[in-house]
Amino acid sequence: MVNCRLLLPIILLGTVVFGQNHFELNDASKNYNVKIDIKTCENNECTGKSIIELFDKKTSKKFQTLTSDDLNFYLNEDQKPTANIIQLYNEQSPLIFDDFNFDGTEDIAIRNGNESGYGGPSYDVYVFNITKKQFVPSEELTVLAHENLGMFNTDADRKRLITYSKSGCCWHITTEYSVLPQRGLFKVYELEEDATGGEKVIVTKREFIDDKWITNIKTYPINEYYKN
């Protein structure tokens, strides 16, 4: 026969530990309050399987539940995860809310491990589907957030998505994409900076203009190009 007095402290302890890994974010999104439950937190770093619940700010009702196999984030000075920070070689938040496909609705990217370039953060990207009235996975945008240096940037004014990639210390490329309705991503610009020669930088710009690629190549002394 099981002694219930022995089980009670174990159950309560489990509840306390789980509660320590629960976070609420009310300023991350314009439309949703967020609750996060994550498996492990230690020394201000949280990792592992996570449940992300979105609540409609107008009705306070649960809108949708999403998951991540490895959310991975550091706690800020308020002992909470940040949101919407994308720094190329520094912090990238576990949750990014933005309009990624420029259709006027808010989308979400959720960090899932470190599978982008050089072991950087990778993201699963969801776009809001007006017909289904929920977030649905975007394979194209998720690939974009796995194959480059972390999460892409969004230029709302020009309606461009911007990615960064590199090889070693001395070769970098910046790529810009337009999002075409019903057609998906379309690459429209590349800036390649090649300093592998050591003394000079070969800068190649490629732009898609009037249905064709225009290429411009210039060479700069390395000290002049990177002086700032």
VEXGUKE-503477 format. One record per residue (C-alpha): residue number from 1; residue in one letter; x, y, z. Coordinates in nm, 2 decimals, decimal comma, always signed. Example, Ala and Ser with C-alpha at 12.3 -4.5 7.8 and 13.67 -1.06 7.14 Angstrom:
REM residues 2
<rec n="1" res="A" c1="+1,23" c2="-0,45" c3="+0,78"/>
<rec n="2" res="S" c1="+1,37" c2="-0,11" c3="+0,71"/>
END
This chain:
REM residues 228
<rec n="1" res="M" c1="+0,00" c2="+0,00" c3="+0,00"/>
<rec n="2" res="V" c1="+0,14" c2="+0,34" c3="-0,10"/>
<rec n="3" res="N" c1="+0,19" c2="+0,59" c3="+0,18"/>
<rec n="4" res="C" c1="+0,01" c2="+0,91" c3="+0,07"/>
<rec n="5" res="R" c1="+0,20" c2="+1,12" c3="+0,32"/>
<rec n="6" res="L" c1="+0,52" c2="+1,04" c3="+0,14"/>
<rec n="7" res="L" c1="+0,37" c2="+1,13" c3="-0,20"/>
<rec n="8" res="L" c1="+0,25" c2="+1,47" c3="-0,10"/>
<rec n="9" res="P" c1="+0,58" c2="+1,65" c3="-0,05"/>
<rec n="10" res="I" c1="+0,71" c2="+1,50" c3="-0,38"/>
<rec n="11" res="I" c1="+0,41" c2="+1,63" c3="-0,57"/>
<rec n="12" res="L" c1="+0,44" c2="+1,98" c3="-0,42"/>
<rec n="13" res="L" c1="+0,81" c2="+1,99" c3="-0,49"/>
<rec n="14" res="G" c1="+0,74" c2="+1,91" c3="-0,85"/>
<rec n="15" res="T" c1="+0,50" c2="+2,19" c3="-0,87"/>
<rec n="16" res="V" c1="+0,74" c2="+2,44" c3="-0,73"/>
<rec n="17" res="V" c1="+1,02" c2="+2,34" c3="-0,96"/>
<rec n="18" res="F" c1="+0,79" c2="+2,37" c3="-1,27"/>
<rec n="19" res="G" c1="+0,67" c2="+2,71" c3="-1,15"/>
<rec n="20" res="Q" c1="+1,03" c2="+2,84" c3="-1,15"/>
<rec n="21" res="N" c1="+1,04" c2="+2,78" c3="-1,53"/>
<rec n="22" res="H" c1="+0,72" c2="+2,97" c3="-1,61"/>
<rec n="23" res="F" c1="+0,74" c2="+3,32" c3="-1,76"/>
<rec n="24" res="E" c1="+0,49" c2="+3,57" c3="-1,88"/>
<rec n="25" res="L" c1="+0,55" c2="+3,84" c3="-2,14"/>
<rec n="26" res="N" c1="+0,29" c2="+4,11" c3="-2,19"/>
<rec n="27" res="D" c1="+0,49" c2="+4,35" c3="-2,40"/>
<rec n="28" res="A" c1="+0,63" c2="+4,12" c3="-2,66"/>
<rec n="29" res="S" c1="+0,34" c2="+4,14" c3="-2,90"/>
<rec n="30" res="K" c1="+0,08" c2="+4,40" c3="-3,01"/>
<rec n="31" res="N" c1="-0,19" c2="+4,15" c3="-3,01"/>
<rec n="32" res="Y" c1="-0,10" c2="+3,87" c3="-2,76"/>
<rec n="33" res="N" c1="+0,01" c2="+3,81" c3="-2,41"/>
<rec n="34" res="V" c1="+0,26" c2="+3,52" c3="-2,39"/>
<rec n="35" res="K" c1="+0,31" c2="+3,25" c3="-2,13"/>
<rec n="36" res="I" c1="+0,62" c2="+3,03" c3="-2,16"/>
<rec n="37" res="D" c1="+0,69" c2="+2,70" c3="-1,98"/>
<rec n="38" res="I" c1="+1,04" c2="+2,56" c3="-2,04"/>
<rec n="39" res="K" c1="+1,20" c2="+2,25" c3="-1,92"/>
<rec n="40" res="T" c1="+1,53" c2="+2,37" c3="-1,76"/>
<rec n="41" res="C" c1="+1,66" c2="+2,69" c3="-1,62"/>
<rec n="42" res="E" c1="+2,01" c2="+2,72" c3="-1,46"/>
<rec n="43" res="N" c1="+2,25" c2="+3,01" c3="-1,40"/>
<rec n="44" res="N" c1="+2,02" c2="+3,25" c3="-1,59"/>
<rec n="45" res="E" c1="+2,01" c2="+3,02" c3="-1,90"/>
<rec n="46" res="C" c1="+1,69" c2="+2,83" c3="-2,00"/>
<rec n="47" res="T" c1="+1,69" c2="+2,54" c3="-2,25"/>
<rec n="48" res="G" c1="+1,49" c2="+2,25" c3="-2,36"/>
<rec n="49" res="K" c1="+1,13" c2="+2,16" c3="-2,47"/>
<rec n="50" res="S" c1="+0,89" c2="+2,45" c3="-2,42"/>
<rec n="51" res="I" c1="+0,53" c2="+2,54" c3="-2,45"/>
<rec n="52" res="I" c1="+0,44" c2="+2,89" c3="-2,57"/>
<rec n="53" res="E" c1="+0,08" c2="+2,99" c3="-2,51"/>
<rec n="54" res="L" c1="-0,07" c2="+3,30" c3="-2,68"/>
<rec n="55" res="F" c1="-0,36" c2="+3,49" c3="-2,53"/>
<rec n="56" res="D" c1="-0,57" c2="+3,75" c3="-2,71"/>
<rec n="57" res="K" c1="-0,51" c2="+4,08" c3="-2,54"/>
<rec n="58" res="K" c1="-0,87" c2="+4,20" c3="-2,62"/>
<rec n="59" res="T" c1="-1,05" c2="+3,89" c3="-2,49"/>
<rec n="60" res="S" c1="-0,79" c2="+3,74" c3="-2,25"/>
<rec n="61" res="K" c1="-0,88" c2="+3,40" c3="-2,41"/>
<rec n="62" res="K" c1="-0,62" c2="+3,15" c3="-2,52"/>
<rec n="63" res="F" c1="-0,55" c2="+3,20" c3="-2,89"/>
<rec n="64" res="Q" c1="-0,30" c2="+2,93" c3="-2,98"/>
<rec n="65" res="T" c1="-0,04" c2="+2,70" c3="-2,83"/>
<rec n="66" res="L" c1="+0,29" c2="+2,65" c3="-3,00"/>
<rec n="67" res="T" c1="+0,60" c2="+2,44" c3="-2,90"/>
<rec n="68" res="S" c1="+0,98" c2="+2,43" c3="-2,94"/>
<rec n="69" res="D" c1="+1,21" c2="+2,14" c3="-2,88"/>
<rec n="70" res="D" c1="+1,48" c2="+2,37" c3="-2,76"/>
<rec n="71" res="L" c1="+1,38" c2="+2,73" c3="-2,70"/>
<rec n="72" res="N" c1="+1,71" c2="+2,84" c3="-2,54"/>
<rec n="73" res="F" c1="+1,74" c2="+3,19" c3="-2,39"/>
<rec n="74" res="Y" c1="+1,91" c2="+3,39" c3="-2,12"/>
<rec n="75" res="L" c1="+1,72" c2="+3,58" c3="-1,86"/>
<rec n="76" res="N" c1="+1,75" c2="+3,96" c3="-1,85"/>
<rec n="77" res="E" c1="+1,79" c2="+4,18" c3="-1,54"/>
<rec n="78" res="D" c1="+1,42" c2="+4,13" c3="-1,46"/>
<rec n="79" res="Q" c1="+1,47" c2="+3,75" c3="-1,47"/>
<rec n="80" res="K" c1="+1,26" c2="+3,72" c3="-1,79"/>
<rec n="81" res="P" c1="+1,34" c2="+3,63" c3="-2,15"/>
<rec n="82" res="T" c1="+1,36" c2="+3,92" c3="-2,39"/>
<rec n="83" res="A" c1="+1,16" c2="+3,95" c3="-2,71"/>
<rec n="84" res="N" c1="+1,21" c2="+4,10" c3="-3,06"/>
<rec n="85" res="I" c1="+1,59" c2="+4,15" c3="-3,02"/>
<rec n="86" res="I" c1="+1,79" c2="+4,05" c3="-3,33"/>
<rec n="87" res="Q" c1="+2,16" c2="+4,13" c3="-3,29"/>
<rec n="88" res="L" c1="+2,39" c2="+3,97" c3="-3,55"/>
<rec n="89" res="Y" c1="+2,67" c2="+3,86" c3="-3,32"/>
<rec n="90" res="N" c1="+2,50" c2="+3,91" c3="-2,99"/>
<rec n="91" res="E" c1="+2,16" c2="+3,86" c3="-2,84"/>
<rec n="92" res="Q" c1="+1,87" c2="+3,71" c3="-3,04"/>
<rec n="93" res="S" c1="+1,55" c2="+3,67" c3="-2,84"/>
<rec n="94" res="P" c1="+1,36" c2="+3,35" c3="-2,81"/>
<rec n="95" res="L" c1="+1,04" c2="+3,51" c3="-2,96"/>
<rec n="96" res="I" c1="+1,03" c2="+3,75" c3="-3,25"/>
<rec n="97" res="F" c1="+0,69" c2="+3,91" c3="-3,34"/>
<rec n="98" res="D" c1="+0,68" c2="+4,10" c3="-3,67"/>
<rec n="99" res="D" c1="+0,51" c2="+4,11" c3="-4,00"/>
<rec n="100" res="F" c1="+0,74" c2="+3,88" c3="-4,20"/>
<rec n="101" res="N" c1="+0,54" c2="+3,86" c3="-4,52"/>
<rec n="102" res="F" c1="+0,42" c2="+4,22" c3="-4,52"/>
<rec n="103" res="D" c1="+0,05" c2="+4,13" c3="-4,54"/>
<rec n="104" res="G" c1="-0,05" c2="+4,36" c3="-4,25"/>
<rec n="105" res="T" c1="-0,07" c2="+4,09" c3="-3,98"/>
<rec n="106" res="E" c1="+0,16" c2="+4,00" c3="-3,70"/>
<rec n="107" res="D" c1="+0,37" c2="+3,68" c3="-3,74"/>
<rec n="108" res="I" c1="+0,59" c2="+3,50" c3="-3,49"/>
<rec n="109" res="A" c1="+0,93" c2="+3,33" c3="-3,50"/>
<rec n="110" res="I" c1="+1,02" c2="+3,09" c3="-3,21"/>
<rec n="111" res="R" c1="+1,37" c2="+2,99" c3="-3,14"/>
<rec n="112" res="N" c1="+1,45" c2="+2,62" c3="-3,18"/>
<rec n="113" res="G" c1="+1,81" c2="+2,53" c3="-3,10"/>
<rec n="114" res="N" c1="+2,13" c2="+2,64" c3="-3,25"/>
<rec n="115" res="E" c1="+2,13" c2="+2,51" c3="-3,61"/>
<rec n="116" res="S" c1="+2,21" c2="+2,83" c3="-3,81"/>
<rec n="117" res="G" c1="+2,55" c2="+2,93" c3="-3,93"/>
<rec n="118" res="Y" c1="+2,84" c2="+2,87" c3="-3,69"/>
<rec n="119" res="G" c1="+2,61" c2="+2,72" c3="-3,43"/>
<rec n="120" res="G" c1="+2,40" c2="+3,03" c3="-3,41"/>
<rec n="121" res="P" c1="+2,03" c2="+3,05" c3="-3,30"/>
<rec n="122" res="S" c1="+1,77" c2="+2,90" c3="-3,54"/>
<rec n="123" res="Y" c1="+1,40" c2="+2,97" c3="-3,56"/>
<rec n="124" res="D" c1="+1,08" c2="+2,81" c3="-3,66"/>
<rec n="125" res="V" c1="+0,87" c2="+3,08" c3="-3,83"/>
<rec n="126" res="Y" c1="+0,49" c2="+3,10" c3="-3,83"/>
<rec n="127" res="V" c1="+0,28" c2="+3,34" c3="-4,04"/>
<rec n="128" res="F" c1="-0,08" c2="+3,43" c3="-3,96"/>
<rec n="129" res="N" c1="-0,33" c2="+3,27" c3="-4,19"/>
<rec n="130" res="I" c1="-0,63" c2="+3,49" c3="-4,22"/>
<rec n="131" res="T" c1="-0,86" c2="+3,21" c3="-4,35"/>
<rec n="132" res="K" c1="-0,76" c2="+2,97" c3="-4,06"/>
<rec n="133" res="K" c1="-0,73" c2="+3,25" c3="-3,81"/>
<rec n="134" res="Q" c1="-0,42" c2="+3,10" c3="-3,66"/>
<rec n="135" res="F" c1="-0,04" c2="+3,08" c3="-3,71"/>
<rec n="136" res="V" c1="+0,08" c2="+2,83" c3="-3,96"/>
<rec n="137" res="P" c1="+0,44" c2="+2,71" c3="-4,02"/>
<rec n="138" res="S" c1="+0,62" c2="+2,87" c3="-4,31"/>
<rec n="139" res="E" c1="+0,88" c2="+2,63" c3="-4,45"/>
<rec n="140" res="E" c1="+1,04" c2="+2,90" c3="-4,67"/>
<rec n="141" res="L" c1="+1,10" c2="+3,15" c3="-4,38"/>
<rec n="142" res="T" c1="+1,21" c2="+2,87" c3="-4,14"/>
<rec n="143" res="V" c1="+1,48" c2="+2,76" c3="-4,39"/>
<rec n="144" res="L" c1="+1,58" c2="+3,13" c3="-4,41"/>
<rec n="145" res="A" c1="+1,62" c2="+3,14" c3="-4,03"/>
<rec n="146" res="H" c1="+1,83" c2="+2,81" c3="-4,03"/>
<rec n="147" res="E" c1="+2,07" c2="+2,85" c3="-4,32"/>
<rec n="148" res="N" c1="+2,21" c2="+3,20" c3="-4,23"/>
<rec n="149" res="L" c1="+2,35" c2="+3,37" c3="-3,93"/>
<rec n="150" res="G" c1="+2,05" c2="+3,35" c3="-3,70"/>
<rec n="151" res="M" c1="+1,72" c2="+3,53" c3="-3,75"/>
<rec n="152" res="F" c1="+1,67" c2="+3,75" c3="-4,05"/>
<rec n="153" res="N" c1="+1,59" c2="+4,12" c3="-4,03"/>
<rec n="154" res="T" c1="+1,28" c2="+4,28" c3="-4,16"/>
<rec n="155" res="D" c1="+1,28" c2="+4,62" c3="-4,35"/>
<rec n="156" res="A" c1="+0,91" c2="+4,72" c3="-4,34"/>
<rec n="157" res="D" c1="+0,96" c2="+5,04" c3="-4,54"/>
<rec n="158" res="R" c1="+1,12" c2="+4,86" c3="-4,84"/>
<rec n="159" res="K" c1="+0,93" c2="+4,53" c3="-4,77"/>
<rec n="160" res="R" c1="+1,25" c2="+4,33" c3="-4,77"/>
<rec n="161" res="L" c1="+1,38" c2="+4,04" c3="-4,56"/>
<rec n="162" res="I" c1="+1,76" c2="+4,06" c3="-4,50"/>
<rec n="163" res="T" c1="+1,99" c2="+3,77" c3="-4,42"/>
<rec n="164" res="Y" c1="+2,36" c2="+3,76" c3="-4,33"/>
<rec n="165" res="S" c1="+2,61" c2="+3,48" c3="-4,39"/>
<rec n="166" res="K" c1="+2,99" c2="+3,44" c3="-4,39"/>
<rec n="167" res="S" c1="+3,28" c2="+3,20" c3="-4,43"/>
<rec n="168" res="G" c1="+3,56" c2="+3,25" c3="-4,18"/>
<rec n="169" res="C" c1="+3,67" c2="+3,60" c3="-4,09"/>
<rec n="170" res="C" c1="+3,70" c2="+3,75" c3="-4,43"/>
<rec n="171" res="W" c1="+3,41" c2="+3,66" c3="-4,66"/>
<rec n="172" res="H" c1="+3,06" c2="+3,80" c3="-4,59"/>
<rec n="173" res="I" c1="+2,74" c2="+3,82" c3="-4,79"/>
<rec n="174" res="T" c1="+2,42" c2="+4,02" c3="-4,72"/>
<rec n="175" res="T" c1="+2,11" c2="+3,90" c3="-4,91"/>
<rec n="176" res="E" c1="+1,77" c2="+4,07" c3="-4,95"/>
<rec n="177" res="Y" c1="+1,45" c2="+3,91" c3="-5,05"/>
<rec n="178" res="S" c1="+1,11" c2="+4,04" c3="-5,15"/>
<rec n="179" res="V" c1="+0,80" c2="+3,85" c3="-5,05"/>
<rec n="180" res="L" c1="+0,57" c2="+3,81" c3="-5,35"/>
<rec n="181" res="P" c1="+0,20" c2="+3,73" c3="-5,27"/>
<rec n="182" res="Q" c1="+0,11" c2="+3,37" c3="-5,36"/>
<rec n="183" res="R" c1="+0,47" c2="+3,31" c3="-5,49"/>
<rec n="184" res="G" c1="+0,69" c2="+3,33" c3="-5,19"/>
<rec n="185" res="L" c1="+1,05" c2="+3,46" c3="-5,15"/>
<rec n="186" res="F" c1="+1,23" c2="+3,62" c3="-5,44"/>
<rec n="187" res="K" c1="+1,60" c2="+3,72" c3="-5,41"/>
<rec n="188" res="V" c1="+1,66" c2="+4,08" c3="-5,53"/>
<rec n="189" res="Y" c1="+1,99" c2="+4,19" c3="-5,39"/>
<rec n="190" res="E" c1="+2,33" c2="+4,06" c3="-5,28"/>
<rec n="191" res="L" c1="+2,63" c2="+4,24" c3="-5,13"/>
<rec n="192" res="E" c1="+2,94" c2="+4,02" c3="-5,12"/>
<rec n="193" res="E" c1="+3,25" c2="+4,14" c3="-4,93"/>
<rec n="194" res="D" c1="+3,56" c2="+3,92" c3="-5,00"/>
<rec n="195" res="A" c1="+3,87" c2="+4,01" c3="-4,80"/>
<rec n="196" res="T" c1="+4,03" c2="+3,67" c3="-4,83"/>
<rec n="197" res="G" c1="+4,33" c2="+3,81" c3="-5,02"/>
<rec n="198" res="G" c1="+4,44" c2="+4,00" c3="-4,71"/>
<rec n="199" res="E" c1="+4,52" c2="+4,34" c3="-4,84"/>
<rec n="200" res="K" c1="+4,22" c2="+4,43" c3="-5,05"/>
<rec n="201" res="V" c1="+3,84" c2="+4,38" c3="-5,03"/>
<rec n="202" res="I" c1="+3,65" c2="+4,29" c3="-5,35"/>
<rec n="203" res="V" c1="+3,30" c2="+4,42" c3="-5,31"/>
<rec n="204" res="T" c1="+3,04" c2="+4,28" c3="-5,55"/>
<rec n="205" res="K" c1="+2,68" c2="+4,42" c3="-5,56"/>
<rec n="206" res="R" c1="+2,42" c2="+4,23" c3="-5,75"/>
<rec n="207" res="E" c1="+2,07" c2="+4,38" c3="-5,80"/>
<rec n="208" res="F" c1="+1,77" c2="+4,24" c3="-5,98"/>
<rec n="209" res="I" c1="+1,64" c2="+4,54" c3="-6,18"/>
<rec n="210" res="D" c1="+1,39" c2="+4,53" c3="-6,47"/>
<rec n="211" res="D" c1="+1,39" c2="+4,14" c3="-6,47"/>
<rec n="212" res="K" c1="+1,76" c2="+4,11" c3="-6,49"/>
<rec n="213" res="W" c1="+2,06" c2="+4,10" c3="-6,26"/>
<rec n="214" res="I" c1="+2,30" c2="+4,40" c3="-6,26"/>
<rec n="215" res="T" c1="+2,64" c2="+4,33" c3="-6,12"/>
<rec n="216" res="N" c1="+2,89" c2="+4,59" c3="-6,00"/>
<rec n="217" res="I" c1="+3,24" c2="+4,50" c3="-5,87"/>
<rec n="218" res="K" c1="+3,48" c2="+4,73" c3="-5,69"/>
<rec n="219" res="T" c1="+3,81" c2="+4,68" c3="-5,51"/>
<rec n="220" res="Y" c1="+3,91" c2="+4,87" c3="-5,20"/>
<rec n="221" res="P" c1="+4,23" c2="+4,87" c3="-4,98"/>
<rec n="222" res="I" c1="+4,13" c2="+4,67" c3="-4,67"/>
<rec n="223" res="N" c1="+4,23" c2="+4,95" c3="-4,43"/>
<rec n="224" res="E" c1="+4,02" c2="+5,20" c3="-4,61"/>
<rec n="225" res="Y" c1="+3,71" c2="+4,99" c3="-4,65"/>
<rec n="226" res="Y" c1="+3,70" c2="+4,88" c3="-4,28"/>
<rec n="227" res="K" c1="+3,83" c2="+5,20" c3="-4,13"/>
<rec n="228" res="N" c1="+3,50" c2="+5,27" c3="-3,94"/>
END
